Amino acid sequence: MDTGTGSVGFAAAFIAGFLSFLSPCVLPLIPSYISYITGITFGELTREAPPGRIRFLTAAHSLIFILGFTLVFMLLGLSLTFAGGLILQHRQVISKVGGVIIIIFGLSITGVINLAFLQKEKKIEIKSKPVGYFGSFLIGSTFALGWTPCVGPLLASILLLSSTEKDIVRGAMLLLSYSLGLALPFFFSSILINNFLAYFKAIKKYLRVISVITGIFLIIVGVLIFTNSFGALAGWFEGLFSRP
């Protein structure tokens, strides 16, 4: 049976990226990330009418930062899909095991079960940022290689999903979709930092609810992978929208 995820898989990857942005590990730290990669103080970033130079630097460094983590995510996707292709005869087993792991991740995020290893933050730290745009690229790359209790299960789930793809390009595109889900809100938050701060105050009290929604989302993805339903669901959607 075909295990291809189709458009539904790309949509799931994009949603996972967006939920990563909303996670308690990332969302509260967005202003710090932006100030760190740009070298611009928080006071300058949040001025009511920042100079054009600050707007340009913020946008440019944010895009380079995004490029850094996107390239790493796509390389990870290529690697996992390639590895899955080498053991093609075991693809069904990979789907079953991957589905179970993703369901466990979802249960952990919702708080139904407690997995201690997911509660420990593991990441590569750069105490002193290198100068210039290369520094922003390097920070983006290390961000992609980092592991946090919130983002780790989401990223790992999409990587497991990519390992079930037969085409390595589709595996990379899944991780590109994930990156876009994370990158787009990050970029708009960076160039509209004052708006971001206002919205963050409004949604801060719902971060626990967002975590539960994220966990439920992962459980659904895990069930779809375990039951090999992504391909069938994608076919149903394509048929639905192709009707005259």
Phi and psi in degrees as a GROMACS rama.xvg file:
@    title "Ramachandran Plot"
@    xaxis  label "Phi"
@    yaxis  label "Psi"
@TYPE xy
-71.3166  131.787  ASP-2
-103.079  9.14037  THR-3
-58.5178  140.933  GLY-4
-86.093  -24.9053  THR-5
64.1934  -161.949  GLY-6
-64.6418  -28.542  SER-7
-63.234  -38.9547  VAL-8
-64.76  -40.6583  GLY-9
-65.5707  -39.519  PHE-10
-64.5388  -41.0352  ALA-11
-63.3877  -40.1749  ALA-12
-65.3305  -41.0992  ALA-13
-63.3918  -44.3985  PHE-14
-62.1976  -39.7033  ILE-15
-61.5273  -40.341  ALA-16
-63.3895  -42.158  GLY-17
-65.7555  -40.6081  PHE-18
-66.6027  -31.4827  LEU-19
-62.0224  -41.0434  SER-20
-62.2773  -38.1677  PHE-21
-81.3136  -5.2828  LEU-22
-66.8772  152.104  SER-23
-61.1074  -16.3869  PRO-24
-82.6859  -21.5835  CYS-25
-113.071  -51.3691  VAL-26
-54.3149  -48.4112  LEU-27
-66.4745  -19.3141  PRO-28
-95.0612  -0.0915695  LEU-29
-56.1693  -48.9474  ILE-30
-58.2076  -37.8712  PRO-31
-66.8988  -42.3653  SER-32
-58.2064  -47.0477  TYR-33
-64.366  -44.562  ILE-34
-63.9223  -37.9176  SER-35
-68.4351  -45.9381  TYR-36
-74.8484  -27.3405  ILE-37
-89.2831  -24.0617  THR-38
75.8155  13.085  GLY-39
-100.259  136.105  ILE-40
-66.7048  155.91  THR-41
-60.5201  -36.9585  PHE-42
-61.9794  -41.1334  GLY-43
-68.5071  -38.8366  GLU-44
-63.5544  -35.0204  LEU-45
-98.614  13.0804  THR-46
-61.6649  147.824  ARG-47
-61.0421  -36.5837  GLU-48
-135.478  78.0425  ALA-49
-65.9306  146.807  PRO-50
-60.2912  157.77  PRO-51
-58.8515  -33.542  GLY-52
-62.7709  -40.8864  ARG-53
-67.1093  -40.7587  ILE-54
-61.3997  -43.3913  ARG-55
-64.4203  -47.3191  PHE-56
-62.1017  -40.1138  LEU-57
-62.9796  -47.5221  THR-58
-64.6734  -44.8273  ALA-59
-65.3032  -47.6716  ALA-60
-66.7187  -35.3294  HIS-61
-64.3886  -42.0313  SER-62
-65.3353  -39.7285  LEU-63
-67.4549  -40.7325  ILE-64
-58.5691  -45.2858  PHE-65
-62.9318  -42.0417  ILE-66
-59.2159  -40.0056  LEU-67
-59.8971  -51.7117  GLY-68
-75.2478  -27.0058  PHE-69
-66.9746  -44.3266  THR-70
-61.8255  -41.4934  LEU-71
-66.4624  -44.0747  VAL-72
-58.8452  -45.0136  PHE-73
-65.9716  -38.4589  MET-74
-64.1921  -39.0158  LEU-75
-62.9216  -41.6641  LEU-76
-63.0452  -43.3057  GLY-77
-59.7036  -44.0244  LEU-78
-64.0956  -45.8234  SER-79
-67.1039  -40.2321  LEU-80
-66.6054  -40.4946  THR-81
-62.2436  -42.8134  PHE-82
-63.5809  -39.3349  ALA-83
-64.9248  -35.3584  GLY-84
-67.8048  -29.8504  GLY-85
-67.7622  -25.8633  LEU-86
-119.143  50.9084  ILE-87
-55.4805  -36.0255  LEU-88
-67.0528  -16.1637  GLN-89
-105.475  16.3517  HIS-90
-60.2727  -36.3821  ARG-91
-64.521  -39.1409  GLN-92
-65.6186  -41.436  VAL-93
-58.7859  -42.788  ILE-94
-62.402  -43.3501  SER-95
-63.8911  -49.2234  LYS-96
-64.3547  -45.1251  VAL-97
-60.5612  -41.186  GLY-98
-61.114  -43.2696  GLY-99
-63.6318  -43.7869  VAL-100
-61.4352  -42.8077  ILE-101
-65.4679  -39.3739  ILE-102
-61.5964  -41.3105  ILE-103
-62.8482  -41.9981  ILE-104
-57.0923  -45.2251  PHE-105
-62.4168  -43.0154  GLY-106
-63.922  -35.0927  LEU-107
-67.0541  -44.6473  SER-108
-65.648  -37.251  ILE-109
-71.507  -17.3854  THR-110
94.3304  5.09228  GLY-111
-67.7263  -39.3587  VAL-112
-126.489  161.357  ILE-113
-119.638  112.942  ASN-114
-106.471  109.259  LEU-115
-59.1195  -38.132  ALA-116
-68.4739  -21.7473  PHE-117
-83.1758  -10.2448  LEU-118
-93.3109  -3.88759  GLN-119
-98.8949  128.617  LYS-120
-82.0157  126.029  GLU-121
-126.637  116.183  LYS-122
-155.32  159.151  LYS-123
-86.1599  127.315  ILE-124
-110.266  140.17  GLU-125
-116.766  105.405  ILE-126
-70.5284  -31.064  LYS-127
-126.531  115.823  SER-128
-71.7472  130.721  LYS-129
-61.3467  153.798  PRO-130
-73.9772  145.253  VAL-131
85.5124  -167.41  GLY-132
-69.0036  -31.0636  TYR-133
-59.7197  -37.2178  PHE-134
-60.8097  -42.5128  GLY-135
-65.5839  -38.2674  SER-136
-63.5739  -42.7123  PHE-137
-65.3803  -41.352  LEU-138
-63.6166  -41.3736  ILE-139
-61.069  -40.8765  GLY-140
-65.2366  -42.9627  SER-141
-71.0698  -30.6185  THR-142
-59.9721  -42.7753  PHE-143
-65.5249  -32.8542  ALA-144
-85.1051  -8.01734  LEU-145
-71.7701  166.055  GLY-146
-137.152  123.383  TRP-147
-129.052  158.772  THR-148
-58.1374  -26.7558  PRO-149
-89.8736  -51.2431  CYS-150
-78.2594  -34.2567  VAL-151
-51.7413  -52.8857  GLY-152
-61.7276  -37.4088  PRO-153
-65.0906  -48.7615  LEU-154
-64.0226  -44.4096  LEU-155
-60.8816  -35.7106  ALA-156
-65.7801  -42.3904  SER-157
-69.8123  -34.3606  ILE-158
-64.388  -41.3339  LEU-159
-63.7529  -38.8904  LEU-160
-63.1035  -40.6335  LEU-161
-67.0339  -29.1271  SER-162
-68.7446  -15.8024  SER-163
-89.794  -4.8613  THR-164
-78.4097  145.162  GLU-165
-84.8819  -26.7253  LYS-166
-102.636  121.873  ASP-167
-65.2196  -28.5557  ILE-168
-66.2409  -40.9033  VAL-169
-64.397  -35.0276  ARG-170
-62.6332  -42.5133  GLY-171
-66.3421  -38.0005  ALA-172
-66.7552  -31.1969  MET-173
-61.3564  -43.1364  LEU-174
-72.808  -28.9763  LEU-175
-65.2365  -40.2475  LEU-176
-62.3273  -42.1454  SER-177
-60.5984  -44.9792  TYR-178
-61.4861  -41.0108  SER-179
-64.078  -38.3368  LEU-180
-62.7521  -32.0198  GLY-181
-85.5418  -37.0935  LEU-182
-74.4785  -42.2667  ALA-183
-61.4044  -51.4074  LEU-184
-64.7353  -32.3461  PRO-185
-63.2696  -46.1977  PHE-186
-64.0889  -47.1363  PHE-187
-66.816  -32.2524  PHE-188
-66.4452  -35.451  SER-189
-68.8756  -38.6631  SER-190
-88.06  -11.5082  ILE-191
-127.488  52.7414  LEU-192
-60.6743  -36.7834  ILE-193
-65.4729  -40.3202  ASN-194
-63.9103  -40.2575  ASN-195
-59.1706  -45.4548  PHE-196
-62.1534  -38.3486  LEU-197
-65.9741  -44.453  ALA-198
-69.2585  -34.5796  TYR-199
-63.1378  -40.9261  PHE-200
-59.0672  -34.2681  LYS-201
-75.1341  -34.3398  ALA-202
-101.293  -4.87814  ILE-203
-55.4078  -37.5733  LYS-204
-73.9469  -9.0486  LYS-205
-103.286  11.5544  TYR-206
-61.492  -36.3605  LEU-207
-65.6666  -40.2819  ARG-208
-62.6656  -40.8955  VAL-209
-61.8998  -39.24  ILE-210
-62.3848  -41.8178  SER-211
-64.8376  -43.8225  VAL-212
-60.2851  -41.5947  ILE-213
-60.47  -44.7625  THR-214
-61.7794  -43.6992  GLY-215
-62.5148  -41.2408  ILE-216
-58.6434  -45.5433  PHE-217
-65.3646  -37.7786  LEU-218
-61.4998  -42.8637  ILE-219
-63.1604  -44.9242  ILE-220
-60.3442  -43.9047  VAL-221
-61.05  -42.2637  GLY-222
-64.0092  -41.8273  VAL-223
-63.1167  -40.1639  LEU-224
-69.3919  -44.1423  ILE-225
-61.4124  -40.5228  PHE-226
-89.6573  3.86401  THR-227
57.2462  41.7969  ASN-228
-99.844  -5.81439  SER-229
-60.5691  -46.2308  PHE-230
-62.3159  -44.0905  GLY-231
-65.2199  -40.8594  ALA-232
-65.7786  -39.9917  LEU-233
-63.5202  -42.0797  ALA-234
-62.8141  -38.3697  GLY-235
-64.2941  -43.5872  TRP-236
-64.6774  -42.5361  PHE-237
-63.2537  -40.1995  GLU-238
-66.2025  -37.3277  GLY-239
-63.8569  -44.1362  LEU-240
-84.4261  -12.4551  PHE-241
-91.407  -5.81418  SER-242
-69.2059  141.284  ARG-243
